[in-house]
Amino acid sequence: MTHGNAPAATPRSTLVVTAHAGDFVWRAGGAIALAASRGEQVTIACLTFGERGESAKAWREGKKLEEIKAIRREEAEKAAATLGAEVRFFDAGDYPLTATAELTDKLVEVYRATQPDVVLTHPVEDPYNGDHPAANRMALEARVLAQAIGYPGEGKIIGAPPVFYFEPHQPEMSGFRPEVLLDITEVWETKRAAMECLAAQQHLWDYYTDLAVRRGVQLKRNAGPNLGLAHRTMAEAFMRPYPQIAKELA
């Protein structure tokens, strides 16, 4: 029986720490859309707009730095809204994104404010883009600091939310293993719509569509033939840097 004065359950919380304005869409848009579709709170900590290194089309069109930032911000806001998430911008500057104590401290504040049950971020390695490992270092350090009762700052300390690394653009060169395959078929059209908000990187739309198809094939192969999966299953791949905690093997 449900009592009328019973407190509402706190929705689960997902925190995504992303180096650039487009990364969260390409690499984890399906995971974000799935969480949002279940009524969960999803917060995206977007460290930079990707204005210098991820916006070649705008530079070739003769646009200036502040104009490019505004374009990428608007794109990211539309993409996040499409996925059902909130995005917070830090404007830390890309190429290079420098890991600093100040920026890490701001992430600690986000961790404590959002109390995440799950954290998504970049993997440790990416020889093609140093901004991604920098974001990883700050995301992991802030997670640890946010657990420390003696670390200064507002908000309650957090637990130890599991961390999932989303897939980099060059997985084979970045030490990435697809350890977790997430079925995003039911939200694929939402992810694709979010991708199409990122006109500055239109060349990636088909690449990440093809990747979702390939990961979907792997998902079906590892799930077995009798689970009733869609013929065209779409998926995202993740790695886990920390042990999975379980009471039974599954």
N, C-alpha and C positions, 0 to 999 in steps of 0.2 A: 504494500500500500504506500502511496506517495503522500506525504504530508504537505499541506499548502505552504507552511512556513519553513520547509526544509531548504537549506542553502543550495543554490545552483552549483553544480559541479564545475570546477575550473577546467576550461578546455585545455587540451594538450597544446604544447608550444614548440614550434620549430624555429631555430635560428640559422640563418644562412649568412656566412661571411664570405663575401665575394670581392675580388680585386677590382673588377671593372663593371661597367654598367650592363654589359651583355652576358657576362659569364653565368649568372644565375639562371638565365633563360635557356641557353644552349645545353648546359650541363645538368641542371636540376629542375627545369621547368615542370617536368612530369611529377616529380616528387612533391614539389610545392603545390601544384594543382590538386593532387590527390589529398594532401593534408588539408587544404582549404575546403575541399568538397566534403570532408568529414566534419567541418565546423571547427577545425583547429586554428589556432593563431599562428601565423607565419610572418616572421620579421626578417627582412633582408638588410644586412649591414653592408652597404655598397661603399667601399673605401675610396674609389676614384670613379670618374666618369669615363675613363678610357680615352681621354681627349687627345693625347699625343700619339699613343701607339695603336689604338684600336679604331681610329676614325680616318683612315687614309682617304676615303671617298670625299669627305668634307674638306680636307686639306687641299685635295686636287681641284676642288671647285672654288678655291680661293677664300674660304671662310676663315675667320680669325678665331683665336683661342677661346675667348669668352662666348662667342657665338656657337662654337662647337660644343662647349660644355652645356650650354642651354639646350642644344639639340639632343645630346645624349641623355641629359636629365629627363627631358620630356619623353623620350623613347622608353627609358627605364620605368618611369612612372606609369606609362600606359601598359607596358608589359606586366609589371607587378600587379596592377589592377585587374588585368585580364586573368592572371593566375589566381587572384584572390588574396594577395599578400600586401603587407605594408613595407615600404622601402624607406630606409634612412640613409642619407648621403653624408659622407665625411669630407669630400673634396680634398683628399690628401695628396693629389698629384701623382700621375702615372709616368712610367718610363723615365726615371725609376720611381716605383713605390718604395719608400724607405720605412723600414720597421723602426718605430720610435716608442719610447716609454709613454709619451703623451697620447699617441694614437692607441696604444695597447690599453691605457687607462680608460679611454673612452669606450673601448670594447668591453672592459670589465663592467662599466655602467650599464651597457646594453644587456650583458649576460644577467646581471642582477635584476634589471627591470623586467626582462622577458621570462626569466626562470625556465630555460629551454629543457624540454624532454629529449630533444634530438638536435644535433648540430651538423650542418653540412658545410664543407669548405673544400679548398683546393688540396691536392696531395703535396707531399714534401718536395718532390722533384718536378722540375720543368726546365730543361736546358734551353728552351726557346723563348721563355718569358719569365724573367726574374721577379716580376710583380706577383706571380702566383705563389711561389714559395714564401715570399715576404708576407703575403696575406695568411698563409698557413701558419707561419711562426707566431704571428700576433694572435690568430684565432685560438691556437692551442695554449699559448702563454696566458691569455686573458681568461680562458676557461679554468686554468689552475688557480690563478690569482683570485678569481671570483669565488672560489671555494674557501679561501683563507679568511677565517674570522677576524684576524688582525690586520687584513689589508684595508686601508682607508677607503672610504667612499660610502655613498648612500645605498640603501637597499639590502635585502636579506642575502646571505650567502647562498650559493647554489649547491646542488648535489654534484654528481659526476655524469652528466648526460653523455650517452654514446655519440661518437663522432663517425661520420661517414664522409669519405673523400669522394667527390664526384670526378667523373672521367675527364682527363685533360685532352687537348686537341691532338696531341701526339702520344698516345698511351704507351706504345712500345718503347719510346725513348725516355719515358718518364717513370719507369719502374711500376707502372700501373697494372694491377691484376683485377679482372672483373669478379670479385668475390661475392658480391650481392647483385642480383639481377632483379630489378623492380618492374613489375608489369604496369605500364602506364597506358594501356590500350584505351581504357574508358575515358581518359582525359587527354588523349593525343590531340584531338582537334583544338582543345584549349591551349595546349603547348604550342602547336603550330601557329595559332592566332597570335600568341605572345611573341613568337619568333618574328612574325611579320610586322610587329611594331618596331623592330630594329632595322629600319631602312638603311642606316649607316653601314650595316654589315650584311647586306642582302646576299652577298656571295656565300654566306654560311647556311642559308635556309635549307638548301637541298642536301648539303653535307650532313647536317644534323638530323635530317629526315632519314637519310640512308643509314646513318649510324643507329637510329632507333629501330629500324627494320632488322639490321644485323644482330643487335643485342636481343631483339625479340626472337629471332631464330635460335639463338643460344639459350634463351630462357625456356623455350618449348623443348629443346633437346634435353635440357637438364631437369625439366619438370616431369617428363614422361608423357605417353600418348593418351592417357585416359582422364585428363583433368578438364576437358571441354574448353580448352583455350581457343581463342579466335584464330581463324586461319592466318590473318595478318596481325600478329601480336607485336606490339611496340614496347620497347623497354629502355631503361637507363641502367648504367652500371656504376657500382660504388665499391670502394675498399673500406676496410675497418682497421684503424691503427691500434685499437685497444681490444682486449678480449671481450667476447660476447658473454654476458652473464645469463645463466639459464638454470632451471631446476630439472630439466629433462632435455635430452638430445632430440632436436627436431630440425 
